[in-house]
Amino acid sequence: MDKKEWKIFLVPLIISLVCFFMFNNILKNEIKINNFDMISNNCINFISILVGFLITTISIVIGFFDKKIIKVIVKEKKEKVLFLNWFMTIFAGIASVIALLYVSGIYNNDTMTISKTPLNIFICLAILFLIYLIFSLLYFFGIANSVMKEEIPENGVNKIDKDNIITPKSID
């Protein structure tokens, strides 16, 4: 990974930290939240669905190991960036679910309040997850776009290699 890729890779972390300090200054010490259990269940479901979608995308790419998309990724030396994007997205998703479970554990059902720091940590991890997910998908679709551009010849018609055509043999 070159310096430009590292800088782009650190952008979600920087945005998340800025949000953390901004929310830390804005929010009160005790925050009242109605229906917190429903909100937390929906957040966990949402994050789980997105992590599952990303893992499905990864498994589809793994199925293409001998195909052109993997050759383009390796030729352009993008496998480390792609792996790191996927890893950080999955890590941030799992960390945000764990943080939400912690927040659920310290939530006071009687007063419907929660302290700002654990909630702030969850919000920032969720923001980090979403930004890394967007970056991962954009990066992957950029690679897929470059593969499609390489597949289409200039005149718009693919050349047919007669050696690769399988014809049925007649039955005698």
C-alpha positions in Angstrom: 0.0 0.0 0.0 1.3 3.4 -0.9 0.9 6.6 1.2 -2.1 7.8 -0.7 -4.0 4.5 0.0 -3.0 4.7 3.7 -4.3 8.3 3.9 -7.6 7.2 2.2 -7.8 4.2 4.5 -7.4 6.4 7.6 -10.2 8.9 6.6 -13.0 6.8 8.2 -11.1 6.5 11.5 -10.5 10.3 11.6 -14.1 11.0 10.8 -15.2 8.6 13.6 -12.9 10.2 16.1 -14.1 13.7 15.2 -17.7 12.6 15.7 -16.7 11.1 19.0 -15.3 14.3 20.4 -18.1 16.3 18.8 -20.8 14.1 20.4 -18.9 14.1 23.7 -19.2 17.9 23.8 -22.8 18.1 22.6 -24.5 15.3 24.5 -25.6 15.5 28.2 -24.1 13.1 30.8 -27.4 11.2 31.0 -29.4 10.5 27.9 -33.0 9.5 28.0 -34.0 6.9 25.3 -37.5 5.4 24.9 -37.8 1.9 23.4 -34.0 1.3 23.6 -34.5 -2.5 23.3 -36.2 -2.1 20.0 -33.6 0.4 18.7 -30.7 -1.9 19.8 -32.3 -5.0 18.1 -32.8 -3.1 14.9 -29.2 -1.8 14.9 -27.9 -5.3 15.5 -30.0 -6.7 12.7 -28.9 -3.9 10.3 -25.2 -4.4 11.0 -25.5 -8.2 10.8 -27.2 -8.0 7.4 -24.5 -5.7 6.1 -21.7 -7.8 7.4 -23.4 -10.9 5.9 -23.7 -9.0 2.6 -20.0 -8.2 2.7 -19.0 -11.8 3.6 -21.1 -13.0 0.7 -19.3 -10.6 -1.6 -16.0 -11.9 -0.4 -17.1 -15.5 -1.0 -18.1 -14.7 -4.5 -14.7 -13.1 -5.2 -13.0 -16.2 -3.7 -15.0 -18.3 -6.2 -13.3 -16.2 -9.0 -9.7 -17.2 -8.0 -8.8 -18.3 -11.5 -10.8 -15.6 -13.2 -9.8 -12.3 -14.7 -11.0 -10.2 -11.7 -8.4 -11.8 -9.4 -5.7 -11.3 -12.0 -6.6 -7.6 -12.2 -6.5 -7.3 -8.4 -3.1 -9.0 -8.2 -1.7 -7.1 -11.3 -2.6 -3.7 -9.9 -1.3 -4.8 -6.4 -4.6 -4.1 -4.8 -5.1 -7.3 -2.8 -3.7 -5.9 0.4 -5.9 -2.8 0.2 -9.0 -4.8 -0.6 -8.3 -7.3 2.2 -7.6 -4.5 4.7 -10.8 -2.7 3.7 -12.8 -5.9 4.1 -11.1 -6.8 7.4 -11.7 -3.3 8.9 -15.3 -3.3 7.8 -16.0 -6.6 9.4 -14.0 -5.7 12.5 -15.8 -2.4 12.9 -19.2 -4.1 12.4 -18.5 -6.7 15.1 -17.0 -4.1 17.5 -20.1 -1.9 17.1 -22.4 -4.9 17.9 -20.2 -5.7 21.0 -20.4 -2.0 22.0 -24.1 -2.0 21.6 -24.4 -5.2 23.7 -22.4 -3.4 26.4 -24.6 -0.3 26.2 -27.7 -2.6 26.5 -26.2 -4.0 29.6 -25.8 -0.7 31.4 -29.0 0.8 30.2 -31.3 1.7 33.1 -34.8 0.4 32.3 -36.4 2.3 35.3 -35.3 5.8 34.3 -34.7 5.0 30.6 -31.3 6.7 30.7 -27.8 5.8 29.7 -24.5 7.6 30.1 -23.1 9.4 27.1 -19.7 7.8 26.8 -20.8 4.2 26.1 -23.5 5.4 23.7 -21.0 7.7 22.1 -18.5 4.9 21.6 -21.3 2.8 19.9 -22.3 5.6 17.6 -18.8 6.3 16.5 -18.1 2.5 15.9 -21.3 2.4 13.8 -20.2 5.4 11.8 -16.8 3.8 11.3 -18.5 0.6 10.2 -20.7 2.4 7.7 -17.9 4.5 6.2 -15.6 1.5 5.9 -18.4 -0.4 4.2 -19.0 2.4 1.7 -15.2 2.6 1.0 -15.0 -1.2 0.6 -17.9 -1.4 -1.8 -16.7 1.6 -3.8 -13.2 0.1 -4.0 -14.5 -3.3 -5.1 -16.8 -1.8 -7.7 -13.9 0.3 -9.0 -11.9 -2.9 -9.5 -14.9 -4.6 -11.1 -15.3 -1.6 -13.4 -11.6 -1.9 -14.5 -12.2 -5.6 -15.2 -15.2 -4.8 -17.4 -13.2 -2.2 -19.3 -10.5 -4.7 -20.0 -13.0 -7.2 -21.2 -14.7 -5.0 -23.9 -12.5 -4.5 -27.0 -12.4 -1.1 -28.7 -14.8 -2.0 -31.5 -17.2 -3.4 -29.0 -17.1 -7.0 -30.3 -15.3 -9.8 -28.6 -13.0 -11.9 -30.7 -13.9 -15.6 -30.8 -11.1 -18.1 -30.4 -12.1 -21.1 -32.4 -9.9 -23.4 -30.3 -12.1 -22.7 -27.2 -15.4 -23.5 -28.9 -16.8 -26.8 -27.9 -19.0 -28.5 -30.5 -21.1 -31.5 -30.0 -19.9 -34.6 -31.6 -22.3 -36.6 -33.7 -23.4 -39.9 -32.4 -22.7 -42.8 -34.7 
